[in-house]
Amino acid sequence: MKRSIFWELPYWKTNLLRHNLDVMHIEKNVFENIFNTVIDVKGKIKDNIKARLDVTLFCNRKNMELVCDGSRVAKPRASFVLEKNAQLLVYKWLKSLRFPDGHASNISRLVNTEECRLYGMKSHDYHVFMQTLIPLAFRDLLPKGIWDALTEINHFFRDICSSKLNVDRIERLETNIVETICKHEMIFPPSFFDSMEHLPVHLPFEVKVGGLVQYRWMYPFERLDITVAM
């Protein structure tokens, strides 16, 4: 097992914050996993054949197991995946969205309703989606239990990015995010959970030790890179 060279530093073992997890990229990746799976984006959905084989091995969800019919293998539609007409409703709704100046980019320009795809999304667009649009986009389209679980992760990112946080609130976030991830584990297949899906569990501790998110995330540096390039 490899040991990081940082452990050779005399102060490293007493350093409380050994990593600075970037909330901007965690938020982006968590959103992509959720949106691509719920909307059934071809090639990006985490609910594929291999995922269903994992369900058979590790989960007790008979309704999600592959169905063999002679030489054909059918994948039953999961309750967290929208039907085609519901997917089109979401894209048409996104196409009609308008935001106040300065709140977000013109997201309607990123929507292709014919192909049912989003193109050219920037980091801040993911931020707006994750913290504002997820509960609105999927309301009345998903079962209540699934919608509640997605709304909870939405509230978590909105709260963890607040400009004011006291210790009691951070400790509540620390408890609630574990319960939220457990709810997601009961909904989505095992393959849905890569490292990014578990990193939110560590964010409240990092806020407690390192300070507010907006002083440690990547937005200022990305903007600086864009300005220098121009």
C-alpha positions in Angstrom: 0.0 0.0 0.0 1.4 3.4 -1.0 1.9 6.1 1.6 1.6 9.7 0.6 4.9 11.7 0.8 3.0 14.4 2.7 3.2 12.1 5.8 6.9 12.9 5.9 6.0 16.5 6.9 6.2 16.9 10.7 2.8 18.6 11.0 0.9 16.4 8.6 -0.4 13.9 11.2 -2.0 16.7 13.3 -3.4 18.6 10.2 -7.2 18.4 10.5 -7.9 19.4 6.9 -5.6 17.3 4.7 -7.7 17.8 1.6 -9.8 20.6 0.2 -12.7 19.0 -1.6 -14.0 21.2 -4.4 -17.7 21.7 -4.0 -18.1 23.1 -7.5 -17.0 19.8 -9.2 -18.7 17.6 -6.7 -22.0 19.4 -7.3 -21.5 19.2 -11.1 -20.7 15.4 -11.0 -23.6 14.6 -8.6 -26.0 16.5 -10.8 -24.8 14.7 -14.0 -25.3 11.3 -12.3 -28.8 12.2 -11.2 -30.0 14.0 -14.3 -28.5 11.6 -16.8 -30.0 8.6 -15.0 -33.4 10.0 -14.4 -33.7 11.4 -18.0 -32.2 8.2 -19.4 -29.4 9.9 -21.4 -28.0 7.3 -23.8 -24.4 6.4 -23.0 -24.4 8.3 -19.7 -27.1 6.6 -17.7 -25.9 4.6 -14.6 -28.8 2.2 -15.0 -27.4 -0.2 -17.7 -27.2 -3.9 -18.2 -24.2 -4.3 -15.9 -25.9 -2.3 -13.2 -28.9 -4.7 -13.4 -26.6 -7.6 -13.0 -25.2 -5.9 -9.8 -28.8 -5.6 -8.6 -29.2 -9.3 -9.0 -26.0 -10.0 -7.0 -26.2 -7.4 -4.2 -29.8 -6.2 -3.9 -33.2 -7.6 -3.1 -35.1 -5.8 -5.9 -36.9 -8.3 -8.0 -38.7 -5.6 -10.0 -35.3 -4.4 -11.3 -33.7 -7.7 -12.3 -33.2 -8.6 -15.9 -35.9 -10.7 -17.5 -34.8 -13.4 -19.9 -37.3 -14.3 -22.7 -35.7 -16.9 -24.8 -32.7 -15.4 -26.6 -33.7 -11.8 -25.5 -32.9 -10.0 -22.3 -35.2 -7.3 -21.3 -34.5 -4.5 -18.8 -37.6 -3.4 -16.9 -38.0 0.3 -16.6 -36.9 1.5 -13.1 -39.2 3.8 -11.1 -36.5 6.5 -11.1 -36.3 6.7 -14.9 -38.8 8.9 -16.7 -40.9 7.7 -19.6 -40.2 9.3 -23.0 -43.2 11.8 -22.8 -42.1 12.9 -19.3 -38.5 13.4 -20.6 -39.8 15.6 -23.4 -41.9 17.6 -20.9 -38.7 18.4 -18.9 -36.8 19.5 -21.9 -39.7 21.7 -23.1 -39.9 23.2 -19.7 -36.2 23.9 -19.7 -36.5 25.5 -23.1 -39.1 27.9 -21.8 -37.1 29.0 -18.7 -36.1 32.7 -18.2 -33.9 33.9 -15.4 -33.2 37.4 -14.0 -30.0 39.1 -15.4 -26.9 37.8 -13.5 -28.6 34.8 -11.9 -27.8 32.3 -14.6 -26.9 32.0 -18.3 -29.6 31.5 -20.9 -30.1 27.8 -20.3 -32.8 27.6 -22.9 -30.1 27.9 -25.6 -28.5 24.8 -24.3 -31.6 22.6 -24.8 -32.2 20.5 -27.9 -35.8 19.3 -27.6 -35.6 17.2 -30.8 -32.7 15.1 -29.6 -33.7 15.5 -25.9 -30.2 16.6 -24.9 -28.4 19.4 -23.1 -25.3 20.9 -24.8 -22.5 23.3 -23.6 -23.3 23.4 -19.9 -20.9 25.4 -17.8 -20.0 24.9 -14.1 -22.4 27.6 -12.9 -25.2 26.1 -15.0 -24.8 22.8 -13.1 -24.8 24.9 -9.9 -28.1 26.5 -10.7 -29.6 23.2 -11.8 -28.5 21.4 -8.6 -29.6 24.1 -6.2 -32.7 25.4 -7.8 -34.2 23.4 -10.7 -34.0 19.7 -9.7 -37.1 19.8 -7.4 -39.0 21.8 -10.0 -38.1 19.8 -13.0 -39.1 16.4 -11.5 -42.1 17.4 -9.4 -45.2 15.3 -10.3 -43.1 13.2 -12.7 -41.3 11.0 -10.2 -42.8 9.0 -7.3 -42.9 11.0 -4.1 -40.2 9.0 -2.2 -37.7 9.4 -5.1 -38.6 13.1 -5.5 -38.1 13.7 -1.7 -34.7 12.1 -1.8 -33.6 14.2 -4.8 -35.0 17.3 -3.1 -32.9 16.5 0.1 -29.6 16.5 -1.9 -30.7 19.7 -3.5 -31.3 21.3 -0.1 -28.0 20.0 1.2 -25.9 21.7 -1.5 -28.0 24.9 -1.1 -27.3 24.9 2.6 -23.7 23.9 2.5 -23.0 26.9 0.1 -24.7 29.4 2.4 -22.8 32.6 3.3 -23.7 32.1 7.0 -23.5 28.8 8.9 -23.4 28.2 12.6 -22.0 25.0 14.2 -25.5 23.6 15.1 -26.6 23.8 11.5 -23.4 22.3 10.2 -23.8 19.3 12.6 -27.4 18.9 11.3 -26.1 18.8 7.7 -23.5 16.3 8.8 -26.2 14.0 10.1 -28.8 14.6 7.3 -26.5 14.0 4.4 -25.7 10.5 5.6 -29.4 9.7 5.8 -29.9 11.2 2.3 -27.2 9.1 0.7 -28.7 6.0 2.4 -32.1 6.9 0.8 -30.4 7.2 -2.6 -28.7 3.8 -2.1 -32.2 2.3 -1.6 -33.4 3.9 -4.9 -30.5 3.7 -7.4 -28.4 0.6 -8.4 -25.0 0.1 -6.9 -23.2 1.3 -10.0 -24.7 4.7 -9.6 -22.4 5.4 -6.6 -18.9 6.4 -7.7 -16.6 8.3 -5.4 -18.4 11.6 -6.1 -21.7 10.3 -4.7 -20.0 9.8 -1.3 -17.9 12.9 -1.1 -20.8 15.1 0.1 -20.6 13.2 3.4 -17.2 14.9 4.1 -18.2 18.5 3.2 -19.8 19.6 6.5 -16.7 18.6 8.4 -14.5 20.6 5.9 -16.8 23.6 6.4 -16.4 23.3 10.2 -12.6 23.1 10.0 -11.7 25.1 6.8 -14.4 27.7 6.7 -17.2 28.6 4.3 -17.4 26.9 0.9 -17.2 30.1 -1.2 -13.7 30.8 0.1 -12.4 27.4 -1.0 -14.1 26.4 -4.3 -12.9 26.8 -7.8 -15.2 29.4 -9.3 -12.8 32.4 -8.8 -9.9 30.5 -10.3 -11.9 29.3 -13.3 -13.0 32.9 -13.9 -9.4 34.0 -13.7 -8.3 31.4 -16.3 -11.1 32.6 -18.7 -10.0 36.3 -18.2 -6.3 35.5 -18.8 -7.2 33.5 -21.9 -9.2 36.4 -23.3 
